[in-house]
Amino acid sequence: MASPKTLEIVKATVPVLEEHGTAITTVFYKNMFNQHPELLDIFNETNQKLGRQQTALAMTVLAAAKHLDKLAVLLPQVTQISHKHCALQILPEHYPIVGHHLIGAIKEVLGEAANDDIIDAWTEAYDEIADVFIQLEKTMYEQEMWEGFAPFKITEKVEAATDIAAFTVVPANDDIDLSKLSLSAGQYITVKADPENSDHLALRHYSLYSATSDKGIQFAVRRDNRNEHYGLVSNHLHDHLDVGDTILLSAPAGDFELNQDLIQQNDIPLVLVSAGVGVTPILSMLEAQVTANPKRPIVWVYACQNKEHHAFDSKVNELLAAADNVEKHIFYFESGQILDEAWLANLPKPADIYVCGSMMFMESIIDGLMALDHGVDSVHYEPFGPKMSLELA
């Protein structure tokens, strides 16, 4: 536990750092990468260029600092981030490097306003926050199905939609026993790639579209061609890897999962809402629910650009056909179909709701559900990209 003096100083200076948070983290990343260019093989270059990682880090550190005297209440949010850290193979030795450059950035941006007492307090606060992550991640690493990044051979690559490729991979050697893999619906794997037009390795998370492992590990990748900042890895996987090639994966991670207490209950419907490639983890949840209890009422809601971009349509239909009580709703944006708060009012309440898609889609759906008085505990989500603010609900 941080000292009373540290708690007082940190809480008093949080508003100042909130004002300068993104400036501080921008300086932090610049200085850290200048001294440790090898870390560019871990951090997402696209998120760096767009400023998303800087903002996410600032929000995370400041939120944790606000609750420094009661970090336990942030455990769910910390757990989400720790899953990402383990997937990227962030190790205990990385934390002192981050701490050194983060404190240095605070001093550089605030100048004389960051006196010795403030620097000492924030150093102690960072060490306290870092230790929470290190201890949690130690447990996660001990439970992983394999260490580090392991080679897998691609055994199948099919088109799930016009811009989505579905991959099936199996272990490339005998170190990993496929029959002993224990996957959970909603998890993701992390690919380590060496893409063209990049001076660094690149790591990207891709969700499992099935939690079964009899054929191998199955995940989907959407080609991203929005502009020059996007698509470094996705285009590499689409254009340069095929059946027979080998890729490197870290162990499945993530805590976006079905409420196990409700799977066998039929009085609270399961509502699955997704857009675009966000269907991937939601599809694995549908499969898990239908396999465990097909009698539970299911509401399937999917939105995408048009029919050509409609992912996994036949697989979804097959699973829904195996369920006893189903509603299916499809929205094509090009046709002017709108999934808004007015439509969300049609959903059952109470319900067990899972949402996945772009940040804009997520925010719209979650805001609509909250306005309709769906409880925070009943709405679960997985955004693609840096995590949302580490704030208390």
N, C-alpha and C positions, 0 to 999 in steps of 0.2 A: 504494500500500500504506500502510495506517495505521501510524503510528509505534509503536515498541515500548512507549512509555509508554501510549499510547491503548489498545493491545491488552491490556495488563495491567489497566488500570482498567476497561475495558468488561467483560472476562471476570470480573473480581472482583465487579462490580455487577450482572451478569445475574440472579443469584438474587433480589436485592432487587426488580429490576424485574419479574421473573416473578411475584412475590407481588402487586405493585401494577399489573401490566400492563393489565388491563381498566379499572381506575380511571383510569390515565394516558390511555388512548386515548379514554375517554369524555369526559374534560376536553378532550382535544385536539380532538375533533370539535365539541364545543360552542363552544369559543373560535374555531376556524377558521371555522365557519359564521356566527358572529356578525359576524366581520370580512369574510368573503367569502361572502355569501349566494348569489352566482352559482354557487358550486360545488355547491349543492343540485340543480342541473340535471344533475350528473354522477353523484353518489353515490346509491346505491339507498336510497330513503327507508324502505322496508319493513325492509331489513336494519339500518338505523340504529335504528328503533323497537324491534326485537327484540334488539338488542345483538350481532347476528351479525357485523357489520362491525367493531365495536370489538374483538371477540375475535380475528377473523381478522388484523387489523392487528397486534395485540399479539404474536400467535404468530409472524407473519412477521418482524417487526423483531427479536424476541428470538432466533429461530432463526438469522437472518442474523448477528446480533451474536456468537453463540456460535462461528460459523465465519468470523469476520471476517478471519482470517489465511489462509483457504483458501476464498474465496467461489466459486471455480471448481467445487468439488464440488457446489454447490447449483444449478448451471446448469439442470438439467432443471426444477426447481421454479420458479426465477426465470423461465424461459421460459414456463411455464404462466401465471404472473401477468402477464408482459409482453404476452402475447396478449390478456388481458382489458383491460389498460391501453390497448392500441392500438384495440381494439374500442370503448372508451369515449372515445377521443381524449384520453387523458391526455398532456400535452405537457411538454417540458423546463421551461417556466416554472412549471408546477404544483409541481415538486419543492421549490424554495426555500420556497414557502408552507407546504407540508406540514412541512418540516424546522423552520421557525421555530416553528410551533405545537406540534409534537411535543416539541421540546426545552423549550419553555415549559411544557408540561403535565407533563413530568418534574420540572421545578423546582417547579411549583405543588403537585404531589401529595407529593413527598418533602420539601419544605420545606428546612430547614437541612441536612438530610442530603445534599442535592445541592449540594456545594461547587463552587467554580470549576473545580477539576481534573476533577471528574466531568462537569460540563456541557460543558467544552471537549472532553473525550474523546468524549462521546456525539455532540457536534456533528460532530467529525471522522469518527466512525464512520458517522453518517447520511450525510454527504457521500460517503463511500466506497461505501456501499450504493446510494445514489441514482444515482451515476455508472454503476454496473453496469447498472441498469435503463435509464437514459437512452441509453447506447451500444447496448444490445441493441434497444431500441425504435426507435432511429434507423434501424437496418438493416431492421427490420420495416416501418416506414413507407415506406421506399424501395421495398419490394417489393409494396406494396398495389396492388390493381387500380384503386382510385380514392381521392381524398383526401376526408377528412371524411365528412359525411353527405350522400348523394345521393338525389334523389327517384326513387321507383319506383312504377309503376302496378300495382295489383292486377288480374290477369287471370283468376284463378280462386280460389275459396274454397269448400272442400268439408268435410263432416263426416267426420273420420277415426275418431272414436269419439264417444260421447255428450257428452264434455267437451273434445274436441280438434278444432280447426279447422286444416286444411291450406291454406296460402296459396301461390300462385304469383305472382311479380311480375317485371316487366320494366323496364328503364331508361325513365324518363319523358322523356329527351331523348337527343340524339345524342352526348353526351360519353362514354358508356360503350357499347362494342361488345359485345353479348351473345355473339356468336360467338367472342370472344376471352377470355371468362371462363374461368379455370382453377380449378375447385372441387375440394376433397378431401373424401372421405368422413370424417365425424366433425367437420367444421367447424361453426361457428355464425355467424349474422349478428347485428347489434345494431340494434334498432329505437329510434328517437327519437320519442317520442309526447308529445302534449299532452293528457293524459287529463282527463276531467271530475273535479270534486271534488279538484283538486290545484292548488296555487299555483305548481308548478314543472313543468318538463319532466321526463320520465322516460325512462331508458334501460334496455332489457332485452335479454338474449341469448336467441336461439332457434335450435335446432339445425336443420341441413339434413337433410331426409329423403331427399334424392337429391343425388348429386354431378354429375349431368348438368345441362347448362344450355341444352339445345336449346329447351325450353319457357320457360325463365326460371329464377329462383332459387326453390327450393321449401323452405319451412320450416313447422314446426307449432307451434301455441300451445295449451297446456292452460288452460282456464278455471279460475281459482283462487278458490274461495269459502269458504276455511277459516274466516276471520274478518275483522274490519275492517282488519287489517293487510295482508292479501294481496289480490292480484288487481287492483291499480290499472291496470296496462297490459293484462293478459290480457283482462279484461272489456271494456275499451275496444276492443280488436281484435275481440273476438267480437261485440259489440253495435253498434258504431258505424262499422265499416269494412267495405266490401264491394267487389265487382268495379267497377272504374272509379275508385276512390278512390286517392289518392297517399299513400305513407308514405316516411319518411326512413330509410335504412340506411347503416351504415358497412360497409367491406369485410369479406368473410369472414375469420375468424380461428380460431385454435385448433390445438393440436398433438396432439389425441386422434385417432390415425390408425392404420390397419393397418400391421403390420410388412411393409414392402415386400419384404424378403428371403424371406418365407415364402409369399407369395401364390401363387407358381408351384410350391410344393412340396406334395406330397400325403402326406407321412409324419407331419406334425404337424397334427392337426385344428384347425379354427377353431371356437372356442366363443363364442357370442354370447348374453350374459345381460342382460336388461333388465326393467324394471318400469314400468308406466304410460307416461307420455310420454317416459320414458328410452329407449323403443324408437326414437325419432327418429334419433339419430346411428348407432345400431346397425343400423337398416334401411339407411341409406346404405352402411354397410360390407358388409352382405350383398349389396347390389346390385353394389358394386365387386368383391367376390370372385367372384360368379357370372359377371359380365361378363368378368373377366380369366382365371379358371380354374374352370370348373364341376366339375372332377373332384376338387377338394380336399374331404375329409370336413368336413361342417359340422354342428355341434350347435346348434340354435336353442332357447333357453330364454326364455320370456316369462311374466311374472306381472302380474296386474291384479285389480281388484275383482270384476268379473263380465264376462259376455259383452258387455253394453252398453258397457263401458269398454275393450273389446279393440280396440286401435288398429291400423289398417292391415292387418287380417287378410287381405283378399283380395290385397293387393299382396305381402305376405309369402309367401302360398301360391303365387302366381305365380312368384316368384323361386326358392323352394325346389323347385318343380316343374322348374325349368331346371337344377338341380344334380343330380349323379350319385349322391351319397352323403350322405344327410341323416337326422338325427334331429330330431324336433320335440317339444317338451315345453311344455305350457301349464298354468299354475296360476291358478285363480280363488280368491282369498282368502275370498270369501263362502261358497264351498263347502267350506271347511275344508282346502283343499289347501295344503301347507306346502313351501316351498322352503328347506330347512335343510341343515346340515352332513351329516346322514345321507344326504340325497338327492344332495348335491354329490359324495359319494364315488363315485357312478356315472360321473362324468365321466372321459374319457380322460386319461391322463397319460403323457408330456408333452402339453401342449396350449397353444395360443395363445388367451388368454382376454380378452374385452372385456366390461366391466360398466358399466351406466349406469342411474341411477334416483335416488330420494331418498337423503338422507344415511343414514337408518336402514337402508334396503335395502342400500346400498353397504357400509356397515360390517359388516352381517351376512354378506353374500356374501364379502367380502374376508377377513374373519376366518375364515370357514369354509374358504376356499381355502388360506389360510396354514396352518391347522391340519392340512390334508391334504397339506402339503408341496409345494404348487405354488409354484414359485420366484417371487420378486418380479419378475424380468424377464419372466415369462410372463403376468402379470396386469396389465391396463391398464384404467384407469377414468376416468370423467368425471362428477364430482358436479355437481348443479345447485345453485347458491348459492355463497357464499364458499368459496374453496379450503380444503382441509384444511391442517393444520399444515405449515409449511415445514420439516419435519424430515428428516434423513437416514433412509433405510430401514434 
